[in-house]
Amino acid sequence: MDEIEILLVEDNPADLELTLRALKKNNIANKVQVAEDGEVALDFLFGQGQFADRNTDNKPKVVLLDLKLPKVDGLEVLRIIKADPKTQAIPVVVLTTSKQESDIIESYRLGVNSYIVKPVDFEKFVESVKELGMYWLLMNQPPM
C-alpha cells in the first residue's frame, strides 16, 4: 500500500465529499485514507481489524478529525492517538462544525495540533483545506 499522507476521519457524506473535492482541487488528494467513524480510524492507525496487515510504520503526515463521529467520538480518538507513544507525534487537526468552547478546550487539553471550524462557504472551505495541506504536508517538519 502506498504511503498515506492524510487520514480523513469524517462520517457526514456531504462534508466528506466537500473535503475530498477541496483536497483534489488543491492537488493533495492522492494519498488520503478515509475513515467514516472513530473505530475505523483507530483500526487504521494501530493496524487492527480490516487493517491488520497494514504496516503501521507508515504513519499519515496529518489526521483531519471530525469530533461528532459514530462508534468512537472524535475526542476519544484524539485521546487515544495522543496517549500512545507510537502515534502521539502524528499531527491531529480537528476539522469540525462545533464551535462549543468545551470541545475546543478539551481538544487542546488532549493535545490537538490545530482546531478549525469548517466554513460553510465552499470557496472559503477550499482555501482552508489548501492552507491545511500546504502547511501540514509541505512546511511542517515532523520528528523522524
C-alpha positions in Angstrom: 0.0 0.0 0.0 1.2 3.5 -0.9 2.1 5.8 1.9 -0.9 7.6 3.2 -0.4 11.3 3.8 -3.8 12.2 5.2 -6.2 10.2 7.4 -9.5 11.9 6.9 -12.0 10.9 9.7 -15.4 12.1 8.7 -18.9 10.5 8.9 -21.0 13.1 7.1 -21.2 12.2 3.4 -21.6 15.8 2.3 -18.7 17.0 4.4 -16.6 14.1 3.3 -17.3 14.9 -0.4 -16.6 18.6 0.2 -13.3 17.9 1.9 -12.2 15.4 -0.8 -13.2 17.9 -3.5 -11.2 20.6 -1.8 -8.2 18.4 -1.4 -8.4 17.4 -5.1 -8.8 21.0 -6.2 -5.5 21.7 -4.4 -3.8 18.6 -5.8 -3.4 17.0 -2.3 -6.0 14.2 -2.5 -3.9 11.4 -4.0 -2.8 9.8 -0.7 -5.9 10.1 1.5 -7.3 7.3 3.6 -11.0 7.9 4.7 -12.3 6.6 7.9 -16.1 7.1 8.4 -16.1 6.5 12.1 -13.6 6.7 15.0 -13.3 2.9 15.3 -12.1 2.6 11.7 -9.7 5.5 12.2 -8.1 3.7 15.2 -8.0 0.4 13.4 -6.1 2.1 10.6 -3.6 3.8 12.9 -2.9 0.8 15.0 -3.2 -1.9 12.3 -6.2 -3.7 13.7 -9.4 -5.2 12.2 -9.6 -4.7 8.5 -6.1 -3.1 8.6 -4.4 -5.9 10.5 -1.9 -6.4 7.6 -1.1 -2.7 7.3 2.5 -1.6 8.1 1.9 0.8 10.9 5.4 2.3 10.5 3.8 4.2 7.5 2.0 6.9 9.6 -0.1 9.6 8.0 1.5 13.1 7.9 -1.7 14.5 9.4 -5.0 13.3 10.7 -8.1 15.5 9.9 -10.5 14.6 12.6 -14.2 15.4 12.9 -15.5 15.4 16.5 -19.0 14.2 16.1 -18.5 10.5 15.0 -20.3 7.2 15.4 -18.9 4.3 17.4 -15.9 6.2 18.9 -16.2 10.0 19.0 -13.5 12.4 17.9 -12.4 13.4 21.3 -11.8 9.8 22.3 -9.9 9.1 19.1 -7.7 12.2 19.8 -7.2 11.0 23.4 -6.1 7.5 22.2 -3.8 8.9 19.5 -2.0 11.3 21.8 -1.7 8.8 24.7 0.1 6.2 22.7 3.9 6.7 22.1 3.6 5.1 18.6 1.1 7.7 17.4 1.4 10.7 19.7 3.7 12.6 17.3 1.2 12.5 14.4 -0.3 16.0 14.0 -4.1 16.0 14.5 -6.2 18.8 13.1 -9.8 18.9 14.3 -12.0 19.9 11.4 -15.5 20.2 12.7 -18.7 22.3 12.7 -18.5 22.5 16.5 -17.8 25.9 18.0 -18.5 24.7 21.5 -15.9 26.2 23.9 -15.9 22.9 25.8 -14.9 21.0 22.6 -12.2 23.4 21.8 -10.8 23.4 25.4 -10.9 19.6 25.6 -9.3 19.1 22.2 -6.3 21.3 23.2 -6.1 19.6 26.6 -5.8 16.3 24.8 -3.1 17.5 22.6 -4.7 18.6 19.3 -2.3 20.5 17.0 -5.0 22.7 15.5 -8.7 23.3 15.8 -10.6 24.5 12.7 -14.3 25.2 12.4 -15.5 24.2 8.9 -16.5 27.3 6.9 -20.0 27.0 5.4 -18.9 28.7 2.2 -17.3 26.2 -0.3 -14.7 28.6 -1.6 -13.6 29.5 1.9 -13.5 25.8 2.8 -11.4 25.1 -0.3 -9.0 27.8 0.8 -8.8 26.5 4.4 -8.1 23.0 3.1 -5.4 24.3 0.8 -3.7 26.1 3.6 -4.0 23.0 5.8 -2.4 20.8 3.1 0.3 23.3 2.4 1.3 23.6 6.0 1.0 20.0 7.3 2.2 18.2 4.2 4.9 20.6 2.9 6.0 23.0 5.5 5.7 21.2 8.9 8.8 19.2 9.9 7.7 16.1 11.8 10.0 14.1 14.0 11.7 11.2 12.2 
